[in-house]
Amino acid sequence: MLKKPKVLFWLNGVYLHYSLAYYLQKKIDGEFFGIVDINSKPKKFFHEQNLVNFKKMWYYHDFINTKSKNIDIDYLLNFEKKYKIDLWKYALNERFFYLHNPFYKFTKNEILAILEQELKLFESILDEINPDYFLTYNPVFHPQLLLLEMCRAKQIKVLSMCGATVNNLSILVENGATFDLDSNAMASVPSNSQNSNPQVDLYNADFKEYLKGRNPNVTKKITALKDYLSTDDSDLIKSNYQYYGRSKSKVFLNSLLFEYNKFIRYRFLQKNSIIQPDLNTPFVYFPMNIDEEMNLLHYAPFFTNQIEVIRHVAKSIPIDHVLYVKDHIASKLRGWKKIDYYKELLDIPNLKLIHPLFDNDELVKKSKLIITIRGTSALKAVKFGKPSILFGEEPFQIIPSIFTVKNLNLLPELIKEALHCNVNSEDYKKYETVLSSRTFRFNMYDYELTRNQHFWSGGIHSNVLISEKDMLSFLENNEEKLSDLTNAHIKIMSKN
């Protein structure tokens, strides 16, 4: 291992990699650097903290000014060639820039100005420190993902923490879509491999607890609302493009509208979706993804319009099959989809809309084929002896019975091929074996809920002041949760 490895951290309101840096510094002699993407109140903590010895930190939003009118298109073109990155793909799949922002409509020039400034910032940082490692988690927003891809292009070792899709374990990877798995990774795994932890449904149980935690009681909501209304966030609105167009009144009205829409949309689902579907009819099952999430935005960038994808599937299934479609239970965190959206689905003659609370596992078990853009249902399909088709990339697509759409025109033929595929349920165990040497215990759902309860007002409002004492208490209380995460990083870094 390098005597003094240079480690670059992505630091934000998740506080995960700040926590990691705190424990890593106790075990390795390295130079730590941080890019801080934070809102206004907790920014003060990063300015004043002494718990982690960062050699230098850059505050991302201090370098971004959308008022810039002189866009250097030549720089952006050269950047695309140099790094082999298509910038509009990242920009138009950024939830703040397009489709998902109720408060502000970004112009083309504003988007280009942000891209130019952040890319120049990232290049200057990488050139200045020449890090050995970039430590982050599976990117949610475009700047984090762009920096990750830049590091990969410059052969800087990326350690990005992702959920491993089995048993609520985690994994450190460079590519969150594929987990860096070779297509032949399962070839050498013996057929009698043992499942290291057969309790695959731990994911479901913990995810349900996470959904409960994301919906605090009325008292906590009122506390958060009071703190929000009493907070002066005028500087934040001016300096952080993620908050452009917001005002207290707009946010308050939007929150009321969100709750109202969530109520009437769910009522529509109650009346118009099938609560107890016929599981004996031959059907293809399409579990929907959550809109506005990295699963689609980053890893299926050309399949973000789920209605269009579902129409493609409906056109391609055999005439004697029905298409069962179920919205993701976590869509309620986004207020469900618009009623017109569900109506468009219901208008498709060979489609049945299943109630979101119906057991996903039962639909997988009884289906003839699972088709999804991305998601763990395709992996569960293997366990239940069912073939599946993906539109986006997933690490478990190395399993022979999981097919990937390469050409939309050939989708009917791909569906016929998948329907006649013999599924070996042992492949599920093989896949777990492939991952087993690289996974470790860390439950991101549990961590996020703990973070929300410790720092956020009412478990919702994140723009709050935190003290070094608050942070130290959080770190000490969660040392056990973070120990395996820390050791997993050290294990990889010690080999380089």
N, C-alpha and C positions, 0 to 999 in steps of 0.2 A: 504494500500500500504506500502511496505517496506520503512523504513525511508530513507535508502540510497541504493536504488537498484543498482546493478552492471550491467552495460549495455555494451555489446560488439558490436561494429559496424564494418561492412565491408566497408572499405574506398577505393575508386578507382577513376579513371578519369571521372566517371559519376558525381561525386561530390554531388550526391543526399543525401547520408547518412552523409556526412560532413555537408551539409546544414541543415539536420534534427537535427543533434547533436547541431548545433549552436542555433536553436530555442528551442529544448527540454531543454537545460541547463537553459533557462530562466524560465522554468515552473516546473521543478522537481529538487529535491536535490538528485543527484545520483553520482556514480562514473563511469566515462566514460573511455572505453578502445577501442583501434582501431587496426585492422589488415589492413595494407596499401598495396594495390596491385596497383602500379603506375609505369609509365615509368620515365626516368631519370630526365628530366627537371622539371616537377611539383613536383618531390620528395623533392626538396629544400624548397618548400612552406610548406609541412607537417613538415619538420624538424624545421622550424623557426616560424610557425604560433602561434599566441596567442589568436585567436578568440574563440577557443573552448578549454576548460580545460580538456584535456585527461590525466588521471593519468599515462597511459603508452600506447605506440604504438609499434607494431612490423612491420617491413618492410619485407613482405613476401619473396621477391626475394633475400634478404640478407641471407636467410637460405637455399637456393636451389643451389646445386652444382652437376651438372650431371656427373662430372668427377669421382665421387665416384664409386669404383669398387667392394667394399665389401657390397653386398646387403644382408640384414638380412631377408631372406625369412621366417624364423620362426616368426619374428615380424609381417610381412605382413599377414601370415596365421592366427596368433592369433588375429590380428586386424579384419580380416573378420569374425571370429567366435564371437568376442566380440560385434561387432557393427551390425552383420548380413548385411554386405555390400560386394557386389561382385566387387572387384577392377578393374578387366579387363573390366567390363561393362562400368565403368566410363572412364577408360583410352582409350579404343578404340573408344569411342564416344566423345573424346576431339578433337576438330578440329585441334589443333596444332600438335597432335601426329600422326594422321592417316587420310589419304585420302585427306584432304583439305589444306595441307600446301605446297605451291609451292617452298619454299626456303630451307627446311631442312627435312631430313628423320631421325626420332628418332629411335635409337636401343632399343631393349627390355630392356637392362640394364639401359639405360638413363631414360626410362619411370619408371622403378622400383625404380631407385635412387630418382627421383622426388617424387614419391608416398611416399616412406619411409620417406624422410626428411620433407615433408609437413605434413604428418600425425603425426609424432613425434612433430613437431612444434605445431600443433593444440592441441594435447593432453596435451602438457606442458602448453600451455596458459590456457586451460580450467581447468586444475588441479591447476594452480597458482591463478587464480582469481575467479574461481567458479561463473561465471556470472549468474544473474537471467534471463537476456534476451539476445538474439542474434538478432540484427536488420540488415536486408539486403533487397535486392530486388530479384525477381525471378532469380535464378542463370543462368548466361550465360556460365561460364567456370567451369571445374570440381572441382578445389579447393574450390570454394565458395559453390558448391553443397555438396561436401564431408563434409565440416565443418557444414553445415546446418543439414545434416543427423546425424552427430556425436552429435550435440546439442539435436536433437530430441531423440536419443537413451539414452542420459544422462538426459532427462526430463528437459532440459533448454528451457524456453519458447522462441519459434522462432516467430518473426514477420517479415514475408517476404512479401514485397509489390508486388502485381500482378495486371495486368489489369483484370477487373472483367468480361470482354467479353460483357458487355451491357452498352450502353450509355457513353462509355469512362470513366466510374467510375473505382475506384481502390478498392482493398481489401487487408487486412492483414491476412495471413494464415501461417500454418506450411507446408502444402503439396500443392505445386503449381499445381499438377495434378488434385486434387480432391477438393481443397478449404476446406478440412476437413469436407465435407458434408456427412452426414449419408444417406444411401440408402432410408431411410424412411422420409427424411427431408420435402418432399412435401405432405406427407399424411395428415398433420393437416392444410394445407392451404385451405381455402374455395374456392369453384369453382368460385364465383363471385368476386374474388380478383381483385383489380384495378391495372393497370400498372402504377407504380409511375412516369415513364417518357417514354412515347410511342415513342420517337424519336430515335429508335434503329439505324437508319442510320447515326447518328452522328459519329459512328465508321468509316464508309466508307469515309465520308467527311474529317475527320481529318487525316485518313491514307493517303489519296491522297495528302493532304497538306504536310504531312511528307515526302512522296516520292519526291515531288518537292524540298523540302528543302535539301534532301540528294543528290541532283544533282545540285550543285552550278554552276554559270555561268563561262565562260572561264577565266575572269579576276580573280575571286577568286581561281580558280584552279592554275593559273600561280603564284599567290601570295603564295599559299601553297607550290607549287613545289620549288619556290625560297628559301623559308624558310627552307624547308626540305634539300635541297642540301647544304645550308650554315651551317647546324647544324652538329656538331660533335657528333655522336651517337655511337662511338666505345665502350664506357663503357656499353651502353645499350645492344649492341649486345653480349657482353661477359657475362653480369650479368643477363639478362632476357631471359629465354629459348623461350619465344614467339617471340623473334627477331633473333634467331639463323639462320645462313646462309644468312642473309640479307647483302646487300651492296648497296651503292647508285646506281651503275649501274644496279644491278639485280632488284631493286625495280622500277627504271625508266623504264627498258625494260618490266618488268612485267605489269606495268601500261599501257604502250603503247599496249602491247599484249591484255590486258583486254579490252581496248576500241575497238580495232580491232575486237576481237572475239564477243563482244557484238553487234557490227554493223552487222557482217555477220550472226550471229545466229538469230538476229531479222529479217534480210532480208529473211532467210530461213523460219522462221515462217510466214512471210507475204505471201510467195509463197505456202507454204505447209499445213497451217492450215486453218480451215474453218472460214471465217469471219462472215457468216450469216448461222448458222446451222438450220436444219429442226427441229422445236420444236414440231411438231405434231407426229413424229414417237416415239414409246415407247423407252425411253432411261433411263439408269442409269447414274448418273453424278458423276464423280470423280474429285473434285478440288484438285490439287496438293499442297503440302506444299513447302516452301522454303527450299532448301538444306542448310546444314551447320548452322542450327538454333536450339535453345534449344527445340523448339516444338517437333522435332524429336529426337535429340541427347539425351535429358534427359528424355522425357516423352513417347517416343515410341522407346526405345533403340534397339529393335529387329525388327523394321520395317523401318529402315533408307534407305533401297534400294527400292525406290519408283517404279522402273520398275518391280521388282519382285512382289511387292504388287499388282500392276495394272494387271500383268499377272494372279495372283491368282483370281482377281475379274473377269477378262475377261473369265476365265475358268468356272466361277460359275454362271453367269447370265443366265436367261432363253433364249432359242434359238430365241425367237421373239424380244428380246431387243438388243439395241446397247449400247456400252459403250462410253460416251462422256467424254473426258479428257481435262482439261484446266490447263495450267501452271499458277502459281500465278503471279499476276502483279508485285509483288515486287521481282521476280526472276531477274529482270533487275539489281537490286543492286548487284547481284552476277554474272552479265554478261550473264544471261540466261544459259541454260544448253547446253551441247555440241550437235552439229548437229547429231552426231552418236546416242546420247541419244534419240533425237526426232525421228530419223529414226527407232530405235528399237520400239518405240511406234507405229509409222505408219505401221510397218510390222505386227502388230497384226490385223488379218482379221476383227474382230467384233468391232474395236475401231475407233473412229473419234477424231482427234485432233482439238480442238476448239481454235481459236485465243485468246491470253491472254487478249485482250482488250474488248472482248465480255462481256456483262453485266452478272455478276455472279448471281445476283438476278433472272434474267430471266431464267437461267438454273435451279436454285433451284425450282422456281415456276412450271416450265413445266416438270420437271423430274418425274419419277415414284419412284425413290429412290436415296438418296445421300449416297455415300460411300467415306469415307476419312480416312486418318490416324489420323489426329487431325485437328481441325479448327472450326471457328465460323459458317461455312456453315451448319454444323449439327444442330446448335442451330437455325439458321434462318429457317431451314427446318421445325421446329416445328411451327414457326410463320406462315409459308405458308401451313401448313397442310400436310407435307411430312414426311415419315419415313426416318431414316438414320442409318448408321452403322459406328462405329469407330473401328480402330485397336488399338489405344493408349487410355490412360485414359484422360478424361475430366471431369470437375465438373458437367457439365450438362447431364452426362450420367445417372443421377438419373431420368430423364424424361422417362416415359414408352415407348415412340416411338423411343428412341435412343438406339440401340443395340450395344453391344461390342463383338468383335471377341474373343472367348475363345479357339477355336480349329479350325485350318485352314482346317482340313479334313471335318468339318461340315459347311464350308462357304456356299456351295450351298443351304443347308437346311435353314441356317440363312437368306439368301437373300430371299428365298421364304416366310419365316415367316414375314420378314419385309415388303415385298411387299403387304401382306394381312393385315397389321396392320392398325387399325383405329386410326388416329392421332387426338388428341384433341388440337386445337390451343390455348385453354385456358391454357394449361400447360406452354406455354411461359410466361404468366403473373404470373403464380404460381411460376415459377423459379425465376423471378425477385423479387417477394415478399420474397422468401426465402433469397435472397441476400440483400434485401433492408436495413435491420437493421445493416449490416456489411460493406456496401460500403460507399465511400466518394468521393468527387470531387478531382480528380487529373488526369491530362492528361499527360501520360509519353511521348507521341509523341511531344506534344508542349514543354514540359520541355527539351527534348533532343535537339530540334532545337534551343531553347533559349541558352542552354549551349554551343552548337557548335558555335553560332554566337558571344557569349560573350568571350569565351576563345580560341577557336581554330583558327589557322591561315587559312584564307580563308574558314573557316567553315569545314575544312577537317583535317588539320595537328594538332595532339593532343600533340605531344611532345614539348611543349613550356613552357617557364618560366611564372609563374603567381605570382603576388604580393599579399600581404595581402589587399592592397587597391583594387585590381581587385576583389578579393573574396568578400570583404565587399560590394562593389558596386553591385555585382551579388546577394548577399543575400538580400540586401535592396530592390533591384528592383523586386525581386521575392517573397517577403514576403507573399503577398496575395496567390500566387500559392501554397506556402508551408504550409499555415496556417491549412488547412483541414487535410493535411498529418500529421502534428504535433499533432493536436487534436485527430486524430484517434488513434495514438499511446498512447497518455495519457489516452484516454477512456479505452483502454484495460489494460494498466499498473495499473490504479487506482483500478481495480477490483481484482488484485492479491496481 
